Structure formats: C-alpha cells, structure tokens
Amino acid sequence: MTDCMGCLYLCIAKLKDIPEIPSQGNVFRLDGDVYIVQSATEEDGLVSIELRAEARGGVDGWLS
C-alpha cells in the first residue's frame, strides 16, 4: 500500500510470537528497519499491524 505521505505496510503475526501489541505511534523494528505503527488490532490470536515508512528502508532518520 502507498499513500501521499509515504509507504504503508501490513504485518500479520501470531499474538504468541510478539511480546505485546504495539500502540499507535510506537517505533516498530522489522528485519532491521524502523517503522512507525499506524494501527494494531488483534483477532482470534492474530495481530494485524499497519506500519508507515516515509522512505525506503524504514524511518531511521526520524529517530535522530
């Protein structure tokens, strides 16, 4: 998915495989890249996490 503000990614994980459900605005690391959580919902043991990146490779520049 993409929009005018950057790239959006949908990550789906088993609830038991992540330490907690991330909150909107939190930093989320995936495969060495850094993203910002747009939303996260849990249903039937699966967590859907929508992530935003402003540039390819995550948003490391946001953290400085």
Residue pairs with C-beta under 8 A, 6 or more apart in sequence:
1 7
1 8
1 9
1 10
2 8
5 52
5 54
6 52
6 53
6 54
6 55
7 52
7 53
7 54
7 56
8 38
8 50
8 51
8 52
9 30
9 35
9 50
9 51
9 52
9 53
10 48
10 49
10 50
10 51
11 28
11 30
11 48
11 49
11 50
11 51
12 46
12 47
12 48
12 49
13 46
13 47
13 49
14 45
14 46
14 47
15 21
15 42
15 45
15 46
15 47
16 45
18 47
21 40
21 42
21 47
22 28
22 37
22 40
22 49
23 37
23 40
24 37
24 38
24 39
24 40
25 36
25 37
26 36
26 37
27 34
27 35
27 36
27 37
27 63
28 34
28 35
28 36
28 37
28 49
28 51
29 35
30 51
30 58
33 53
33 57
33 58
33 60
34 58
34 59
34 60
34 62
34 63
35 51
35 52
35 53
35 58
35 59
36 51
36 52
36 53
36 59
36 62
37 49
37 50
37 51
37 52
38 50
38 51
38 52
39 49
39 50
40 47
40 48
40 49
40 50
41 47
41 48
42 48
52 59
53 59
54 61
54 62
55 61
